[in-house]
């Protein structure tokens, strides 16, 4: 798609279905969100973003103010073909406590909106699972739940697997055989079956990419959040899935861990550490290849990311797709197919090459690119993409979730929607 066509993408705040608010912190932070429901399936949710909107033309000015040096022609990325036209950033040089206050306000509001879109009051929610690459505080999930009016005894789960965070959280919710559920004291899929659950990703990425001085990261990433409400086994039922860890030896996407992790890697063991923070709060924290200079994030370049994520991403999608075909054969529904794949929006080049490679192997699963107004919003993108597809989905549809992120971590699984909701 050319820049002329993508320039016609309407900024998120200007879209008619978006509710636009002002967070009264500092000089005021714009915050927009949309609620979406599909009562036929029994799933609803909310997604949005906060901060000023920057299109591809105005972005260089932000980068110059953030880094103190202009964006040279050889540093400028061709963003439109990568699928990004707008992204959102909060003002520069906000104190850490202000960032935390803003993101807590956003997270709490979206939890309430997602619960209401699902037909629930916040106090009815039994569990909240949030994927966050770099939380503003260690107890962020618990804090936003409390502010949203979620019960104290509801389960709170924090998942820190970079861009794979929300897909990983949903996988934990649905798959009792998942390796991470096996190493946890609490098998979340068994515990949450039939319960009212909110799952999402909340990413205040402008908070730390503004401090990175990495001009690639500043061009790609932005703020975003998406949260869905579901009842495991009723509105969404697990079919097949798997997870994969491939340590990023070269630091193609090096990220600082803004959460507790020993930093140790043990051969033959998962890089994810599971901690019971308290009886109602569990943390799943993934090891990252951290930058040597202490900066928040450093990217080796888009081509390095393409090689890293496409090669390993195709491998696990191929494996899960094979398991899906086998299961359909066992159920006697060989003609059944996957309606759509909800893929992390890392960039359009990565996703297109992955789809092209899979097509060559005879695997044809639609992987629509539906997020052009947010930039790469890490763990939020899977949930935003799902919510944008939700109105067109039907009971019994089979959906693939394809999450992947720095570390590197992969969660790919297939679900059936509303299959037991009648």
C-alpha positions, 0 to 999 in steps of 0.5 A, a space after each residue: 500500500 502506498 503512502 497516498 492510500 495510507 494517508 487516508 487512514 483516519 486518526 483514531 481520535 477522529 473516528 466517529 465510534 471513539 469516545 474521547 476524554 481528557 485525563 486531568 493530569 499535568 496539562 491534560 492527556 487525551 485518551 480515546 477508546 472504543 467498546 465492542 460487543 458480540 452478544 451472539 458469541 458472548 464476548 465484548 471488550 474495549 481498546 484505545 490509546 492515550 497521548 498526542 497523535 503523530 502521523 508519519 509526517 509529524 513524527 520526525 519533530 517528536 524524535 528530534 525533541 526526544 533525542 536532541 538530534 534530527 532524524 537523518 534521511 538514512 535513519 528515516 524508516 518507510 513506515 507506511 509499507 510497514 503498516 503504520 500511519 499514526 501512533 500516540 505519545 505522551 509529553 516528553 519528560 513526564 516524571 515516573 510517578 505521572 506516567 504511572 498515574 496516567 497508565 493506571 487511570 487508562 488501565 482501570 477505565 478500560 477494565 470497566 469498559 471491557 466488563 460492561 461491554 461483556 455485560 458484567 459489572 466490575 465486581 462480577 469479574 473473577 480474574 484479570 490477566 494483563 500482558 505488559 512489556 514494561 509495567 509502570 509498577 510491579 503491582 500494576 495489574 492489582 492496582 488497575 483492578 482495585 481502581 476499576 472496582 474488581 473484587 479483592 479476591 479476584 485473581 490477578 495475573 501479570 504476564 511479562 513476555 514483551 509483545 507476546 504478553 496478551 496472547 500468552 495470557 489468553 493461552 494461560 486462560 484456556 489451555 490446561 496442558 500449557 507448559 506454563 500452567 504445568 510449572 505454576 502452582 495454579 493451573 489457570 485454565 482449570 481454575 478459570 473454566 466457566 468464570 468471568 475473565 478479563 484478558 488484555 494487554 496495556 502498553 505505555 510504550 512512549 514512557 520508555 522508548 522516549 528514553 531510549 534514544 533508539 530512533 528505530 524504536 521511536 518510529 515504530 512503537 506507541 501507546 495502546 491497550 486492548 481488553 476482552 471479556 470471556 467465559 472460558 469453555 463457553 464463549 471461547 473454547 480451546 482446541 489446540 495450541 503450543 508455545 515456544 521459547 528461542 533466546 535472542 542471543 544477538 539482542 536483535 530486540 534488546 529490552 530492559 526488564 521492568 519487572 522482577 526476574 533473576 536474569 538467569 538462564 538454565 539449560 533445559 528450563 523455561 526462561 519464564 519465572 512464575 511467582 505467587 506475589 500473594 494468594 490472588 496475584 501471580 506473575 509470569 516473567 520472561 527473561 529478556 536480552 537486556 541492553 548493555 548500556 542500561 537503556 530501555 530498548 535497542 533494536 538492531 533494525 527491521 531486517 533483523 527482526 524479520 529474520 528472527 520472528 519469521 523463521 521461528 514464527 512459521 515453525 510454530 504456526 506450522 506445528 499448531 496448524 498440523 495439530 489442528 488438522 489432526 484434531 479436525 480429523 479426529 472429530 470428523 470435521 475435516 472440512 472445517 477451517 480457521 476463519 481468521 488468524 489474530 496476529 501480533 502487528 509487529 510490522 506488515 513486512 514480518 506478517 506478510 512474509 510469514 503468511 507468504 511462507 506458510 502459503 508456499 507450504 499449503 497453509 492458507 489462514 487469513 492474517 488481516 492487517 487491521 491496525 494502522 492508527 497505533 504503531 506497534 503497540 506490543 502486547 496490546 495489538 493482538 487484543 485490538 486486532 481481535 476486537 476489530 474482527 469481533 463484530 464479523 465473527 460467528 458462533 462456532 468460528 475457529 480462530 487462531 491467535 499468533 503472539 510473538 515477542 522479544 525474548 523471544 516468546 511465541 504463543 500460537 493456539 486455535 479456539 472455537 467461539 461460542 461453541 458451548 454458549 447455546 
